[in-house]
Amino acid sequence: MRRTVSAALDEAAADIGRVDARVLACHLLGVGRAWLAANPMHVLTESQDAQFDSLVSRRAMGYPVAYLVGTREFYGRDFAVGPAVLIPRPETETLVEAALGRLPPGGSVLDLGTGSGAVAVTLACERPEATVHAVDSSADALAVARANAARHGAKVEFARGSWYSPVAGQRFDLVVANPPYVAAGDHHLVEGDLRFEPGAALTDGSVDGLDSVRAIVSGAPAHLKPGGWLLVEHGYDQAAVCEALFAAAGFTDLVTIADLAGIPRVAGGRQKPPG
């Protein structure tokens, strides 16, 4: 017997919670939450009923909602996501805010490890006069990032390679990165959504998780204009180590920026101007 929207949501909520159930139902039916609330007795077709059960089952096994629906909102825009890229998270908006506050008018910015392109595309949309470059070592991730740039009409120059290798000889007003920073063996890697996200985007395999940050910080002086900024997202307990890395590399005006939860999230420093 085919179920009503209300019945399907009630059953799903018992397994995955009402919030996720509504998100999946809206995605499947192509409607908004207001429609669900206004049409609780709408009867699902046999195909819709079966598809909804399949989505709920996958979510119950831990598969991320963002991958099931194919998008995630970031900085007020919807970004396509899939297993090739990390799911953009609200705390990374802290990196965007910090970047917007330090990118000069008409300046140039490099996004390292761009993944879905959420940071690079957002910066290009918010600062259309800027020159935005984005790098990733994954061809699959770059395909997603390019699609997101096209989706939002953002002008971003994408290149494949490891960190600074695709931009040899170039200098920027700002370099941003949300690199892998989870320590190898961290229990979070086998819990929740992280189990399904690309491992190489979460951890570089180093004991403390910071080898990628070290490479980015040490390589930045050769790719920043005088007075240019480097901003790097890091883990909740890595602020002090990251600040020390910036200081050792000769950066000035060091900053540690907290996210909306008050957790230190972004380390930053400025390339010392000559003289």
C-alpha positions in Angstrom: 0.0 0.0 0.0 1.4 3.4 -1.0 2.1 5.8 1.8 1.2 9.4 2.3 3.9 12.0 2.8 3.1 12.2 6.5 3.3 8.4 6.9 6.6 8.1 5.0 8.1 10.9 7.1 7.0 9.4 10.4 8.5 6.0 9.5 11.7 7.6 8.3 12.0 9.8 11.3 12.2 6.8 13.5 15.4 5.7 11.7 17.2 8.9 10.7 15.4 11.8 12.5 12.8 14.2 11.2 15.2 16.8 9.9 17.1 14.4 7.6 13.8 12.8 6.6 12.4 16.1 5.4 15.6 17.0 3.5 15.4 13.7 1.6 11.7 14.0 0.9 12.1 17.5 -0.4 15.0 16.3 -2.7 13.0 13.3 -4.0 9.8 15.3 -4.7 11.5 18.5 -5.9 9.6 20.6 -3.4 10.3 22.8 -0.4 9.6 22.3 3.3 6.5 24.5 3.1 5.0 22.1 0.5 5.6 19.1 2.7 3.8 20.8 5.6 0.9 21.9 3.4 0.4 18.5 1.7 0.8 15.8 4.4 -1.8 13.5 2.8 -0.3 13.6 -0.6 0.1 10.0 -1.7 3.5 8.9 -3.1 3.8 7.0 -6.3 5.1 3.5 -6.1 8.4 4.7 -7.6 8.7 7.6 -5.1 7.9 5.3 -2.2 10.6 2.9 -3.2 13.1 5.6 -3.9 12.4 7.3 -0.5 13.0 4.0 1.3 16.3 3.6 -0.5 17.5 7.1 0.5 16.4 6.5 4.1 18.2 3.1 4.2 21.5 4.6 2.9 21.2 7.5 5.4 20.6 5.1 8.2 23.8 3.3 7.3 25.6 6.7 7.7 25.9 7.9 4.1 26.0 11.7 4.2 22.8 13.6 3.4 24.8 16.0 1.2 25.9 13.1 -1.0 22.4 11.7 -1.2 20.9 15.0 -2.4 24.0 16.1 -4.3 24.3 19.6 -2.9 25.3 21.5 0.2 24.7 25.2 1.0 27.8 27.2 1.7 27.9 31.0 2.2 24.4 31.3 0.9 24.9 29.3 -2.3 24.2 25.7 -3.2 27.3 23.7 -4.3 27.3 20.4 -6.0 29.1 17.7 -4.0 29.9 14.0 -4.3 32.3 11.4 -3.0 35.2 13.0 -4.8 35.1 16.1 -2.5 34.7 17.0 1.1 31.3 18.4 2.1 31.6 22.1 2.7 31.1 22.9 6.4 29.9 26.1 8.1 33.2 26.6 10.0 35.0 27.0 6.6 33.0 30.2 6.1 35.3 31.6 8.7 38.1 31.2 6.2 36.1 33.0 3.5 35.3 35.9 5.9 38.9 36.3 6.8 39.9 36.2 3.1 37.4 38.8 2.1 38.7 41.1 4.8 42.2 40.9 3.5 41.9 40.6 -0.3 42.7 44.1 -1.8 40.4 45.5 -4.5 41.2 43.8 -7.8 43.7 41.6 -6.0 44.8 38.0 -6.8 44.0 35.0 -4.6 45.2 31.3 -4.7 43.0 28.6 -3.2 45.1 25.4 -2.4 43.3 22.1 -2.3 40.1 23.6 -3.6 38.0 20.4 -3.5 34.4 21.3 -4.5 35.6 24.9 -5.2 33.4 26.3 -2.5 36.0 28.7 -1.2 37.4 29.8 -4.6 34.0 30.2 -6.2 32.6 32.1 -3.2 35.5 34.5 -3.3 35.1 35.0 -7.1 31.4 35.6 -6.6 31.9 38.0 -3.7 34.8 39.8 -5.4 34.2 39.5 -9.2 37.0 42.0 -9.9 39.6 39.7 -8.3 41.7 37.2 -10.0 41.1 33.8 -8.5 43.2 30.7 -9.0 42.4 27.3 -7.5 44.6 24.1 -7.3 43.8 20.5 -6.5 45.7 17.2 -7.0 42.4 15.3 -7.8 41.0 15.4 -11.4 37.7 14.3 -10.0 37.6 17.1 -7.5 38.5 19.6 -10.1 35.6 18.4 -12.3 33.2 19.1 -9.4 34.8 22.5 -8.8 34.6 23.6 -12.4 30.9 22.6 -12.5 30.3 24.7 -9.4 32.1 27.7 -11.0 29.9 27.4 -14.0 26.8 27.0 -11.9 27.5 30.3 -10.2 29.0 32.1 -13.1 32.3 32.5 -11.3 35.6 33.2 -13.1 38.2 30.9 -11.6 41.4 29.5 -13.1 41.7 25.9 -12.1 44.9 23.8 -12.3 45.8 20.3 -11.3 48.8 19.5 -9.1 50.2 19.4 -5.6 50.0 22.6 -3.7 52.1 25.3 -5.4 53.5 23.2 -8.3 50.9 24.4 -10.9 51.6 28.1 -10.1 55.4 28.0 -10.2 56.8 31.5 -10.5 53.5 33.3 -9.7 52.8 35.5 -6.7 49.5 36.4 -5.2 48.0 39.0 -2.8 46.4 36.2 -0.8 46.8 32.4 -0.4 44.0 30.4 1.3 43.8 26.7 2.1 41.6 24.3 3.8 44.1 21.3 3.7 43.9 17.9 5.3 44.6 18.4 9.0 43.2 15.3 10.8 45.9 13.3 12.5 46.4 9.7 11.2 44.5 7.3 13.4 42.1 9.9 14.7 38.9 8.1 15.7 36.8 10.7 13.9 38.0 9.2 10.5 35.9 6.1 11.1 32.8 7.9 12.5 29.8 9.8 10.9 30.1 11.4 7.5 33.9 11.2 7.5 33.7 7.5 6.8 32.4 8.3 3.3 34.4 11.4 2.4 37.7 11.3 0.5 40.4 10.2 3.0 43.2 12.1 1.2 41.2 15.4 1.8 40.9 14.7 5.5 44.4 13.5 6.5 47.8 13.5 4.9 48.8 10.5 7.1 51.1 12.5 9.4 51.1 11.7 13.1 49.8 15.2 14.0 47.9 15.9 10.8 49.9 19.0 9.9 52.4 18.0 7.2 50.2 19.6 4.6 50.0 22.8 6.6 53.8 22.8 7.0 54.2 22.5 3.2 51.8 25.3 2.6 53.3 27.6 5.1 56.9 26.9 4.1 56.1 27.4 0.4 54.0 30.5 0.8 56.8 33.1 0.9 57.8 32.3 -2.7 54.2 32.8 -3.9 53.1 35.9 -2.0 53.5 39.5 -3.0 55.1 41.8 -0.4 52.5 42.3 2.3 50.4 39.4 1.1 48.4 37.2 3.4 48.3 33.4 4.0 45.2 32.0 5.7 44.9 28.3 6.6 42.1 26.4 8.2 43.1 24.0 11.0 41.7 21.7 13.6 40.2 22.8 17.0 43.4 22.0 18.9 46.1 23.1 16.4 46.1 26.9 16.7 49.3 27.1 18.8 51.3 24.8 16.5 50.1 26.6 13.4 51.0 30.0 14.8 54.5 28.7 15.6 54.8 27.5 12.0 53.8 30.9 10.7 56.3 32.6 13.0 59.1 30.3 12.0 58.5 31.0 8.3 58.9 34.8 9.0 55.3 35.9 8.8 54.2 39.0 10.7 50.8 40.2 11.9 49.9 36.7 13.1 46.3 36.1 13.7 44.2 33.2 15.1 40.5 33.5 14.1 37.7 31.7 15.8 34.6 30.3 14.1 31.1 31.1 15.2 31.3 28.4 18.0 34.3 30.3 19.4 36.7 27.5 18.3 40.1 28.7 16.9 39.7 27.8 13.2 42.0 29.8 10.9 45.7 30.7 11.3 46.9 33.7 9.3 50.0 35.8 8.7 51.4 38.5 6.5 54.4 38.3 4.2 56.8 40.9 5.6 57.1 43.9 3.3 60.6 44.7 2.1 62.5 47.2 4.3 
